[in-house]
Amino acid sequence: MRSDGISRAAKDIVQATFFQKVILCALAGFAAACLIQWGKVFVEGADKALNGGYEHRASDPLAPQK
């Protein structure tokens, strides 16, 4: 009986090539950068939402007078 294709791939140990590892690391790095950027935007938005009600009442002593 001939064993090839998907049934053989499940039985053999498949090693990733160097180029596949480079692509995988690039994708992982991109995903990490996306998560970090999303976190920064989320925190800035949450901070603005929480402090938005106080901005019109708070006066900055170092700000130029209008």
PDB file of N, CA, C, O and CB in Angstrom:
ATOM      1  N   MET A   1       0.835  -1.170   0.000  1.00  0.00           N
ATOM      2  CA  MET A   1       0.000   0.000   0.000  1.00  0.00           C
ATOM      3  C   MET A   1       0.883   1.237   0.000  1.00  0.00           C
ATOM      4  O   MET A   1       1.879   1.304   0.720  1.00  0.00           O
ATOM      5  CB  MET A   1      -0.952  -0.004   1.204  1.00  0.00           C
ATOM      6  N   ARG A   2       0.511   2.203  -0.806  1.00  0.00           N
ATOM      7  CA  ARG A   2       1.295   3.418  -0.947  1.00  0.00           C
ATOM      8  C   ARG A   2       0.834   4.449   0.100  1.00  0.00           C
ATOM      9  O   ARG A   2      -0.362   4.694   0.255  1.00  0.00           O
ATOM     10  CB  ARG A   2       1.163   3.992  -2.389  1.00  0.00           C
ATOM     11  N   SER A   3       1.778   5.033   0.798  1.00  0.00           N
ATOM     12  CA  SER A   3       1.453   6.025   1.810  1.00  0.00           C
ATOM     13  C   SER A   3       2.101   7.355   1.428  1.00  0.00           C
ATOM     14  O   SER A   3       3.317   7.516   1.526  1.00  0.00           O
ATOM     15  CB  SER A   3       1.921   5.560   3.218  1.00  0.00           C
ATOM     16  N   ASP A   4       1.289   8.282   1.002  1.00  0.00           N
ATOM     17  CA  ASP A   4       1.810   9.610   0.681  1.00  0.00           C
ATOM     18  C   ASP A   4       0.743  10.661   0.973  1.00  0.00           C
ATOM     19  O   ASP A   4      -0.391  10.323   1.312  1.00  0.00           O
ATOM     20  CB  ASP A   4       2.260   9.687  -0.802  1.00  0.00           C
ATOM     21  N   GLY A   5       1.100  11.901   0.844  1.00  0.00           N
ATOM     22  CA  GLY A   5       0.143  12.981   1.064  1.00  0.00           C
ATOM     23  C   GLY A   5      -0.094  13.258   2.532  1.00  0.00           C
ATOM     24  O   GLY A   5       0.831  13.205   3.343  1.00  0.00           O
ATOM     25  N   ILE A   6      -1.328  13.553   2.868  1.00  0.00           N
ATOM     26  CA  ILE A   6      -1.680  13.981   4.216  1.00  0.00           C
ATOM     27  C   ILE A   6      -1.476  12.868   5.232  1.00  0.00           C
ATOM     28  O   ILE A   6      -1.050  13.129   6.357  1.00  0.00           O
ATOM     29  CB  ILE A   6      -3.117  14.457   4.256  1.00  0.00           C
ATOM     30  N   SER A   7      -1.776  11.628   4.849  1.00  0.00           N
ATOM     31  CA  SER A   7      -1.609  10.535   5.810  1.00  0.00           C
ATOM     32  C   SER A   7      -0.143  10.338   6.161  1.00  0.00           C
ATOM     33  O   SER A   7       0.176   9.954   7.286  1.00  0.00           O
ATOM     34  CB  SER A   7      -2.194   9.233   5.250  1.00  0.00           C
ATOM     35  N   ARG A   8       0.746  10.593   5.224  1.00  0.00           N
ATOM     36  CA  ARG A   8       2.164  10.457   5.508  1.00  0.00           C
ATOM     37  C   ARG A   8       2.672  11.650   6.323  1.00  0.00           C
ATOM     38  O   ARG A   8       3.526  11.487   7.194  1.00  0.00           O
ATOM     39  CB  ARG A   8       2.956  10.325   4.203  1.00  0.00           C
ATOM     40  N   ALA A   9       2.148  12.846   6.041  1.00  0.00           N
ATOM     41  CA  ALA A   9       2.604  14.040   6.743  1.00  0.00           C
ATOM     42  C   ALA A   9       2.309  13.950   8.234  1.00  0.00           C
ATOM     43  O   ALA A   9       3.078  14.461   9.048  1.00  0.00           O
ATOM     44  CB  ALA A   9       1.946  15.284   6.155  1.00  0.00           C
ATOM     45  N   ALA A  10       1.225  13.317   8.595  1.00  0.00           N
ATOM     46  CA  ALA A  10       0.882  13.184  10.007  1.00  0.00           C
ATOM     47  C   ALA A  10       1.834  12.238  10.726  1.00  0.00           C
ATOM     48  O   ALA A  10       2.018  12.357  11.937  1.00  0.00           O
ATOM     49  CB  ALA A  10      -0.551  12.693  10.158  1.00  0.00           C
ATOM     50  N   LYS A  11       2.441  11.304  10.004  1.00  0.00           N
ATOM     51  CA  LYS A  11       3.318  10.314  10.626  1.00  0.00           C
ATOM     52  C   LYS A  11       4.770  10.773  10.669  1.00  0.00           C
ATOM     53  O   LYS A  11       5.514  10.392  11.573  1.00  0.00           O
ATOM     54  CB  LYS A  11       3.222   8.999   9.884  1.00  0.00           C
ATOM     55  N   ASP A  12       5.182  11.592   9.694  1.00  0.00           N
ATOM     56  CA  ASP A  12       6.568  12.053   9.633  1.00  0.00           C
ATOM     57  C   ASP A  12       6.728  13.349  10.433  1.00  0.00           C
ATOM     58  O   ASP A  12       5.798  14.146  10.559  1.00  0.00           O
ATOM     59  CB  ASP A  12       7.010  12.266   8.162  1.00  0.00           C
ATOM     60  N   ILE A  13       7.928  13.527  10.964  1.00  0.00           N
ATOM     61  CA  ILE A  13       8.231  14.770  11.663  1.00  0.00           C
ATOM     62  C   ILE A  13       8.623  15.797  10.603  1.00  0.00           C
ATOM     63  O   ILE A  13       9.566  15.599   9.837  1.00  0.00           O
ATOM     64  CB  ILE A  13       9.378  14.574  12.736  1.00  0.00           C
ATOM     65  N   VAL A  14       7.877  16.891  10.581  1.00  0.00           N
ATOM     66  CA  VAL A  14       8.121  17.925   9.585  1.00  0.00           C
ATOM     67  C   VAL A  14       8.876  19.052  10.258  1.00  0.00           C
ATOM     68  O   VAL A  14       8.417  19.616  11.251  1.00  0.00           O
ATOM     69  CB  VAL A  14       6.793  18.436   8.950  1.00  0.00           C
ATOM     70  N   GLN A  15      10.038  19.378   9.709  1.00  0.00           N
ATOM     71  CA  GLN A  15      10.860  20.443  10.254  1.00  0.00           C
ATOM     72  C   GLN A  15      10.645  21.715   9.449  1.00  0.00           C
ATOM     73  O   GLN A  15      10.615  21.679   8.219  1.00  0.00           O
ATOM     74  CB  GLN A  15      12.345  20.044  10.256  1.00  0.00           C
ATOM     75  N   ALA A  16      10.497  22.828  10.136  1.00  0.00           N
ATOM     76  CA  ALA A  16      10.332  24.100   9.458  1.00  0.00           C
ATOM     77  C   ALA A  16      11.676  24.556   8.896  1.00  0.00           C
ATOM     78  O   ALA A  16      12.720  24.392   9.529  1.00  0.00           O
ATOM     79  CB  ALA A  16       9.748  25.161  10.417  1.00  0.00           C
ATOM     80  N   THR A  17      11.629  25.121   7.719  1.00  0.00           N
ATOM     81  CA  THR A  17      12.851  25.643   7.122  1.00  0.00           C
ATOM     82  C   THR A  17      13.202  26.968   7.782  1.00  0.00           C
ATOM     83  O   THR A  17      12.399  27.549   8.512  1.00  0.00           O
ATOM     84  CB  THR A  17      12.693  25.816   5.590  1.00  0.00           C
ATOM     85  N   PHE A  18      14.424  27.437   7.510  1.00  0.00           N
ATOM     86  CA  PHE A  18      14.875  28.701   8.077  1.00  0.00           C
ATOM     87  C   PHE A  18      13.973  29.842   7.617  1.00  0.00           C
ATOM     88  O   PHE A  18      13.619  30.710   8.415  1.00  0.00           O
ATOM     89  CB  PHE A  18      16.333  28.979   7.683  1.00  0.00           C
ATOM     90  N   PHE A  19      13.603  29.848   6.358  1.00  0.00           N
ATOM     91  CA  PHE A  19      12.760  30.914   5.819  1.00  0.00           C
ATOM     92  C   PHE A  19      11.383  30.903   6.477  1.00  0.00           C
ATOM     93  O   PHE A  19      10.822  31.966   6.742  1.00  0.00           O
ATOM     94  CB  PHE A  19      12.619  30.770   4.297  1.00  0.00           C
ATOM     95  N   GLN A  20      10.835  29.732   6.743  1.00  0.00           N
ATOM     96  CA  GLN A  20       9.552  29.654   7.435  1.00  0.00           C
ATOM     97  C   GLN A  20       9.662  30.205   8.852  1.00  0.00           C
ATOM     98  O   GLN A  20       8.739  30.854   9.344  1.00  0.00           O
ATOM     99  CB  GLN A  20       9.051  28.208   7.469  1.00  0.00           C
ATOM    100  N   LYS A  21      10.780  29.948   9.500  1.00  0.00           N
ATOM    101  CA  LYS A  21      10.983  30.471  10.848  1.00  0.00           C
ATOM    102  C   LYS A  21      11.109  31.992  10.829  1.00  0.00           C
ATOM    103  O   LYS A  21      10.609  32.669  11.727  1.00  0.00           O
ATOM    104  CB  LYS A  21      12.231  29.845  11.483  1.00  0.00           C
ATOM    105  N   VAL A  22      11.772  32.526   9.813  1.00  0.00           N
ATOM    106  CA  VAL A  22      11.904  33.980   9.692  1.00  0.00           C
ATOM    107  C   VAL A  22      10.526  34.616   9.498  1.00  0.00           C
ATOM    108  O   VAL A  22      10.210  35.623  10.131  1.00  0.00           O
ATOM    109  CB  VAL A  22      12.842  34.350   8.511  1.00  0.00           C
ATOM    110  N   ILE A  23       9.716  34.032   8.633  1.00  0.00           N
ATOM    111  CA  ILE A  23       8.373  34.555   8.395  1.00  0.00           C
ATOM    112  C   ILE A  23       7.534  34.477   9.669  1.00  0.00           C
ATOM    113  O   ILE A  23       6.813  35.418   9.998  1.00  0.00           O
ATOM    114  CB  ILE A  23       7.685  33.782   7.254  1.00  0.00           C
ATOM    115  N   LEU A  24       7.628  33.366  10.380  1.00  0.00           N
ATOM    116  CA  LEU A  24       6.871  33.199  11.622  1.00  0.00           C
ATOM    117  C   LEU A  24       7.289  34.237  12.662  1.00  0.00           C
ATOM    118  O   LEU A  24       6.435  34.813  13.335  1.00  0.00           O
ATOM    119  CB  LEU A  24       7.067  31.781  12.181  1.00  0.00           C
ATOM    120  N   CYS A  25       8.574  34.477  12.797  1.00  0.00           N
ATOM    121  CA  CYS A  25       9.050  35.483  13.754  1.00  0.00           C
ATOM    122  C   CYS A  25       8.612  36.885  13.346  1.00  0.00           C
ATOM    123  O   CYS A  25       8.278  37.700  14.206  1.00  0.00           O
ATOM    124  CB  CYS A  25      10.579  35.428  13.872  1.00  0.00           C
ATOM    125  N   ALA A  26       8.608  37.174  12.055  1.00  0.00           N
ATOM    126  CA  ALA A  26       8.158  38.484  11.584  1.00  0.00           C
ATOM    127  C   ALA A  26       6.673  38.679  11.901  1.00  0.00           C
ATOM    128  O   ALA A  26       6.265  39.751  12.348  1.00  0.00           O
ATOM    129  CB  ALA A  26       8.409  38.632  10.064  1.00  0.00           C
ATOM    130  N   LEU A  27       5.887  37.660  11.673  1.00  0.00           N
ATOM    131  CA  LEU A  27       4.455  37.748  11.977  1.00  0.00           C
ATOM    132  C   LEU A  27       4.218  37.897  13.484  1.00  0.00           C
ATOM    133  O   LEU A  27       3.354  38.665  13.908  1.00  0.00           O
ATOM    134  CB  LEU A  27       3.718  36.503  11.448  1.00  0.00           C
ATOM    135  N   ALA A  28       4.979  37.171  14.275  1.00  0.00           N
ATOM    136  CA  ALA A  28       4.840  37.273  15.734  1.00  0.00           C
ATOM    137  C   ALA A  28       5.242  38.668  16.211  1.00  0.00           C
ATOM    138  O   ALA A  28       4.587  39.233  17.086  1.00  0.00           O
ATOM    139  CB  ALA A  28       5.701  36.196  16.442  1.00  0.00           C
ATOM    140  N   GLY A  29       6.302  39.222  15.649  1.00  0.00           N
ATOM    141  CA  GLY A  29       6.724  40.578  16.004  1.00  0.00           C
ATOM    142  C   GLY A  29       5.690  41.612  15.618  1.00  0.00           C
ATOM    143  O   GLY A  29       5.422  42.548  16.371  1.00  0.00           O
ATOM    144  N   PHE A  30       5.105  41.440  14.433  1.00  0.00           N
ATOM    145  CA  PHE A  30       4.069  42.365  13.980  1.00  0.00           C
ATOM    146  C   PHE A  30       2.848  42.288  14.895  1.00  0.00           C
ATOM    147  O   PHE A  30       2.266  43.315  15.246  1.00  0.00           O
ATOM    148  CB  PHE A  30       3.667  42.056  12.524  1.00  0.00           C
ATOM    149  N   ALA A  31       2.464  41.083  15.278  1.00  0.00           N
ATOM    150  CA  ALA A  31       1.318  40.921  16.175  1.00  0.00           C
ATOM    151  C   ALA A  31       1.601  41.557  17.535  1.00  0.00           C
ATOM    152  O   ALA A  31       0.719  42.185  18.120  1.00  0.00           O
ATOM    153  CB  ALA A  31       0.975  39.429  16.348  1.00  0.00           C
ATOM    154  N   ALA A  32       2.821  41.400  18.039  1.00  0.00           N
ATOM    155  CA  ALA A  32       3.174  42.012  19.323  1.00  0.00           C
ATOM    156  C   ALA A  32       3.146  43.532  19.222  1.00  0.00           C
ATOM    157  O   ALA A  32       2.659  44.204  20.131  1.00  0.00           O
ATOM    158  CB  ALA A  32       4.564  41.539  19.785  1.00  0.00           C
ATOM    159  N   ALA A  33       3.664  44.081  18.125  1.00  0.00           N
ATOM    160  CA  ALA A  33       3.637  45.532  17.945  1.00  0.00           C
ATOM    161  C   ALA A  33       2.208  46.052  17.850  1.00  0.00           C
ATOM    162  O   ALA A  33       1.895  47.122  18.371  1.00  0.00           O
ATOM    163  CB  ALA A  33       4.420  45.926  16.694  1.00  0.00           C
ATOM    164  N   CYS A  34       1.345  45.293  17.187  1.00  0.00           N
ATOM    165  CA  CYS A  34      -0.066  45.692  17.087  1.00  0.00           C
ATOM    166  C   CYS A  34      -0.722  45.713  18.461  1.00  0.00           C
ATOM    167  O   CYS A  34      -1.469  46.638  18.781  1.00  0.00           O
ATOM    168  CB  CYS A  34      -0.833  44.740  16.153  1.00  0.00           C
ATOM    169  N   LEU A  35      -0.448  44.707  19.265  1.00  0.00           N
ATOM    170  CA  LEU A  35      -1.034  44.663  20.608  1.00  0.00           C
ATOM    171  C   LEU A  35      -0.533  45.808  21.486  1.00  0.00           C
ATOM    172  O   LEU A  35      -1.297  46.389  22.257  1.00  0.00           O
ATOM    173  CB  LEU A  35      -0.719  43.326  21.273  1.00  0.00           C
ATOM    174  N   ILE A  36       0.747  46.124  21.365  1.00  0.00           N
ATOM    175  CA  ILE A  36       1.309  47.223  22.158  1.00  0.00           C
ATOM    176  C   ILE A  36       0.668  48.542  21.738  1.00  0.00           C
ATOM    177  O   ILE A  36       0.279  49.344  22.587  1.00  0.00           O
ATOM    178  CB  ILE A  36       2.853  47.293  21.995  1.00  0.00           C
ATOM    179  N   GLN A  37       0.559  48.766  20.436  1.00  0.00           N
ATOM    180  CA  GLN A  37      -0.046  50.000  19.945  1.00  0.00           C
ATOM    181  C   GLN A  37      -1.518  50.091  20.345  1.00  0.00           C
ATOM    182  O   GLN A  37      -1.994  51.155  20.740  1.00  0.00           O
ATOM    183  CB  GLN A  37       0.092  50.090  18.423  1.00  0.00           C
ATOM    184  N   TRP A  38      -2.229  48.979  20.241  1.00  0.00           N
ATOM    185  CA  TRP A  38      -3.638  48.967  20.643  1.00  0.00           C
ATOM    186  C   TRP A  38      -3.756  49.311  22.125  1.00  0.00           C
ATOM    187  O   TRP A  38      -4.648  50.061  22.522  1.00  0.00           O
ATOM    188  CB  TRP A  38      -4.283  47.584  20.354  1.00  0.00           C
ATOM    189  N   GLY A  39      -2.860  48.764  22.938  1.00  0.00           N
ATOM    190  CA  GLY A  39      -2.885  49.054  24.372  1.00  0.00           C
ATOM    191  C   GLY A  39      -2.652  50.527  24.652  1.00  0.00           C
ATOM    192  O   GLY A  39      -3.312  51.108  25.514  1.00  0.00           O
ATOM    193  N   LYS A  40      -1.706  51.145  23.922  1.00  0.00           N
ATOM    194  CA  LYS A  40      -1.450  52.570  24.121  1.00  0.00           C
ATOM    195  C   LYS A  40      -2.680  53.395  23.760  1.00  0.00           C
ATOM    196  O   LYS A  40      -3.069  54.292  24.508  1.00  0.00           O
ATOM    197  CB  LYS A  40      -0.243  53.023  23.284  1.00  0.00           C
ATOM    198  N   VAL A  41      -3.289  53.097  22.627  1.00  0.00           N
ATOM    199  CA  VAL A  41      -4.475  53.840  22.194  1.00  0.00           C
ATOM    200  C   VAL A  41      -5.620  53.623  23.181  1.00  0.00           C
ATOM    201  O   VAL A  41      -6.348  54.561  23.505  1.00  0.00           O
ATOM    202  CB  VAL A  41      -4.903  53.407  20.769  1.00  0.00           C
ATOM    203  N   PHE A  42      -5.776  52.410  23.652  1.00  0.00           N
ATOM    204  CA  PHE A  42      -6.839  52.104  24.615  1.00  0.00           C
ATOM    205  C   PHE A  42      -6.642  52.890  25.900  1.00  0.00           C
ATOM    206  O   PHE A  42      -7.595  53.468  26.422  1.00  0.00           O
ATOM    207  CB  PHE A  42      -6.880  50.598  24.919  1.00  0.00           C
ATOM    208  N   VAL A  43      -5.427  52.920  26.414  1.00  0.00           N
ATOM    209  CA  VAL A  43      -5.158  53.618  27.671  1.00  0.00           C
ATOM    210  C   VAL A  43      -5.349  55.121  27.494  1.00  0.00           C
ATOM    211  O   VAL A  43      -5.914  55.781  28.366  1.00  0.00           O
ATOM    212  CB  VAL A  43      -3.728  53.314  28.167  1.00  0.00           C
ATOM    213  N   GLU A  44      -4.877  55.672  26.356  1.00  0.00           N
ATOM    214  CA  GLU A  44      -5.053  57.105  26.115  1.00  0.00           C
ATOM    215  C   GLU A  44      -6.533  57.458  26.007  1.00  0.00           C
ATOM    216  O   GLU A  44      -6.971  58.478  26.539  1.00  0.00           O
ATOM    217  CB  GLU A  44      -4.312  57.530  24.838  1.00  0.00           C
ATOM    218  N   GLY A  45      -7.297  56.624  25.324  1.00  0.00           N
ATOM    219  CA  GLY A  45      -8.723  56.877  25.192  1.00  0.00           C
ATOM    220  C   GLY A  45      -9.449  56.776  26.516  1.00  0.00           C
ATOM    221  O   GLY A  45     -10.325  57.588  26.815  1.00  0.00           O
ATOM    222  N   ALA A  46      -9.089  55.785  27.309  1.00  0.00           N
ATOM    223  CA  ALA A  46      -9.717  55.624  28.619  1.00  0.00           C
ATOM    224  C   ALA A  46      -9.357  56.794  29.527  1.00  0.00           C
ATOM    225  O   ALA A  46     -10.197  57.284  30.281  1.00  0.00           O
ATOM    226  CB  ALA A  46      -9.290  54.292  29.266  1.00  0.00           C
ATOM    227  N   ASP A  47      -8.114  57.235  29.451  1.00  0.00           N
ATOM    228  CA  ASP A  47      -7.681  58.367  30.273  1.00  0.00           C
ATOM    229  C   ASP A  47      -8.428  59.634  29.872  1.00  0.00           C
ATOM    230  O   ASP A  47      -8.849  60.411  30.729  1.00  0.00           O
ATOM    231  CB  ASP A  47      -6.161  58.582  30.145  1.00  0.00           C
ATOM    232  N   LYS A  48      -8.588  59.836  28.585  1.00  0.00           N
ATOM    233  CA  LYS A  48      -9.321  61.017  28.108  1.00  0.00           C
ATOM    234  C   LYS A  48     -10.793  60.932  28.514  1.00  0.00           C
ATOM    235  O   LYS A  48     -11.388  61.941  28.894  1.00  0.00           O
ATOM    236  CB  LYS A  48      -9.197  61.150  26.568  1.00  0.00           C
ATOM    237  N   ALA A  49     -11.377  59.753  28.438  1.00  0.00           N
ATOM    238  CA  ALA A  49     -12.779  59.592  28.817  1.00  0.00           C
ATOM    239  C   ALA A  49     -12.982  59.836  30.310  1.00  0.00           C
ATOM    240  O   ALA A  49     -13.980  60.433  30.716  1.00  0.00           O
ATOM    241  CB  ALA A  49     -13.272  58.193  28.444  1.00  0.00           C
ATOM    242  N   LEU A  50     -12.044  59.378  31.118  1.00  0.00           N
ATOM    243  CA  LEU A  50     -12.180  59.560  32.562  1.00  0.00           C
ATOM    244  C   LEU A  50     -11.944  61.003  32.986  1.00  0.00           C
ATOM    245  O   LEU A  50     -12.623  61.509  33.879  1.00  0.00           O
ATOM    246  CB  LEU A  50     -11.215  58.649  33.294  1.00  0.00           C
ATOM    247  N   ASN A  51     -10.988  61.665  32.351  1.00  0.00           N
ATOM    248  CA  ASN A  51     -10.618  63.019  32.767  1.00  0.00           C
ATOM    249  C   ASN A  51     -11.313  64.097  31.949  1.00  0.00           C
ATOM    250  O   ASN A  51     -11.106  65.283  32.204  1.00  0.00           O
ATOM    251  CB  ASN A  51      -9.124  63.197  32.665  1.00  0.00           C
ATOM    252  N   GLY A  52     -12.128  63.719  30.978  1.00  0.00           N
ATOM    253  CA  GLY A  52     -12.783  64.698  30.118  1.00  0.00           C
ATOM    254  C   GLY A  52     -13.695  65.648  30.875  1.00  0.00           C
ATOM    255  O   GLY A  52     -13.817  66.813  30.496  1.00  0.00           O
ATOM    256  N   GLY A  53     -14.324  65.187  31.911  1.00  0.00           N
ATOM    257  CA  GLY A  53     -15.229  66.029  32.674  1.00  0.00           C
ATOM    258  C   GLY A  53     -14.520  67.062  33.516  1.00  0.00           C
ATOM    259  O   GLY A  53     -15.137  68.036  33.948  1.00  0.00           O
ATOM    260  N   TYR A  54     -13.238  66.872  33.758  1.00  0.00           N
ATOM    261  CA  TYR A  54     -12.505  67.797  34.622  1.00  0.00           C
ATOM    262  C   TYR A  54     -11.721  68.837  33.829  1.00  0.00           C
ATOM    263  O   TYR A  54     -11.261  69.824  34.403  1.00  0.00           O
ATOM    264  CB  TYR A  54     -11.561  67.026  35.519  1.00  0.00           C
ATOM    265  N   GLU A  55     -11.562  68.640  32.534  1.00  0.00           N
ATOM    266  CA  GLU A  55     -10.706  69.528  31.751  1.00  0.00           C
ATOM    267  C   GLU A  55     -11.275  70.941  31.680  1.00  0.00           C
ATOM    268  O   GLU A  55     -10.508  71.904  31.672  1.00  0.00           O
ATOM    269  CB  GLU A  55     -10.521  68.973  30.344  1.00  0.00           C
ATOM    270  N   HIS A  56     -12.578  71.089  31.629  1.00  0.00           N
ATOM    271  CA  HIS A  56     -13.148  72.435  31.513  1.00  0.00           C
ATOM    272  C   HIS A  56     -13.103  73.204  32.838  1.00  0.00           C
ATOM    273  O   HIS A  56     -13.233  74.429  32.846  1.00  0.00           O
ATOM    274  CB  HIS A  56     -14.587  72.346  31.021  1.00  0.00           C
ATOM    275  N   ARG A  57     -12.922  72.497  33.950  1.00  0.00           N
ATOM    276  CA  ARG A  57     -12.874  73.167  35.253  1.00  0.00           C
ATOM    277  C   ARG A  57     -11.451  73.395  35.739  1.00  0.00           C
ATOM    278  O   ARG A  57     -11.181  74.338  36.483  1.00  0.00           O
ATOM    279  CB  ARG A  57     -13.633  72.358  36.280  1.00  0.00           C
ATOM    280  N   ALA A  58     -10.554  72.532  35.317  1.00  0.00           N
ATOM    281  CA  ALA A  58      -9.181  72.628  35.822  1.00  0.00           C
ATOM    282  C   ALA A  58      -8.442  73.746  35.091  1.00  0.00           C
ATOM    283  O   ALA A  58      -8.571  73.910  33.877  1.00  0.00           O
ATOM    284  CB  ALA A  58      -8.432  71.277  35.652  1.00  0.00           C
ATOM    285  N   SER A  59      -7.673  74.502  35.851  1.00  0.00           N
ATOM    286  CA  SER A  59      -6.874  75.553  35.228  1.00  0.00           C
ATOM    287  C   SER A  59      -5.411  75.190  35.389  1.00  0.00           C
ATOM    288  O   SER A  59      -4.976  74.746  36.452  1.00  0.00           O
ATOM    289  CB  SER A  59      -7.178  76.954  35.852  1.00  0.00           C
ATOM    290  N   ASP A  60      -4.665  75.385  34.323  1.00  0.00           N
ATOM    291  CA  ASP A  60      -3.246  75.100  34.329  1.00  0.00           C
ATOM    292  C   ASP A  60      -2.517  76.382  34.694  1.00  0.00           C
ATOM    293  O   ASP A  60      -2.604  77.357  33.947  1.00  0.00           O
ATOM    294  CB  ASP A  60      -2.768  74.543  32.954  1.00  0.00           C
ATOM    295  N   PRO A  61      -1.805  76.423  35.807  1.00  0.00           N
ATOM    296  CA  PRO A  61      -1.136  77.672  36.203  1.00  0.00           C
ATOM    297  C   PRO A  61      -0.047  78.086  35.230  1.00  0.00           C
ATOM    298  O   PRO A  61       0.325  79.259  35.197  1.00  0.00           O
ATOM    299  CB  PRO A  61      -0.541  77.527  37.586  1.00  0.00           C
ATOM    300  N   LEU A  62       0.469  77.170  34.445  1.00  0.00           N
ATOM    301  CA  LEU A  62       1.538  77.495  33.501  1.00  0.00           C
ATOM    302  C   LEU A  62       1.011  77.863  32.127  1.00  0.00           C
ATOM    303  O   LEU A  62       1.777  78.299  31.267  1.00  0.00           O
ATOM    304  CB  LEU A  62       2.486  76.335  33.379  1.00  0.00           C
ATOM    305  N   ALA A  63      -0.292  77.693  31.908  1.00  0.00           N
ATOM    306  CA  ALA A  63      -0.875  78.012  30.599  1.00  0.00           C
ATOM    307  C   ALA A  63      -0.993  79.517  30.433  1.00  0.00           C
ATOM    308  O   ALA A  63      -1.248  80.233  31.401  1.00  0.00           O
ATOM    309  CB  ALA A  63      -2.259  77.345  30.434  1.00  0.00           C
ATOM    310  N   PRO A  64      -0.808  80.002  29.204  1.00  0.00           N
ATOM    311  CA  PRO A  64      -0.959  81.439  28.967  1.00  0.00           C
ATOM    312  C   PRO A  64      -2.400  81.885  29.201  1.00  0.00           C
ATOM    313  O   PRO A  64      -3.343  81.160  28.884  1.00  0.00           O
ATOM    314  CB  PRO A  64      -0.524  81.794  27.538  1.00  0.00           C
ATOM    315  N   GLN A  65      -2.555  83.056  29.745  1.00  0.00           N
ATOM    316  CA  GLN A  65      -3.889  83.585  30.039  1.00  0.00           C
ATOM    317  C   GLN A  65      -4.574  84.048  28.761  1.00  0.00           C
ATOM    318  O   GLN A  65      -3.937  84.627  27.881  1.00  0.00           O
ATOM    319  CB  GLN A  65      -3.804  84.746  31.046  1.00  0.00           C
ATOM    320  N   LYS A  66      -5.876  83.790  28.664  1.00  0.00           N
ATOM    321  CA  LYS A  66      -6.636  84.188  27.472  1.00  0.00           C
ATOM    322  C   LYS A  66      -7.249  85.545  27.656  1.00  0.00           C
ATOM    323  O   LYS A  66      -7.925  86.044  26.756  1.00  0.00           O
ATOM    324  CB  LYS A  66      -7.722  83.174  27.154  1.00  0.00           C
TER     325      LYS A  66
END
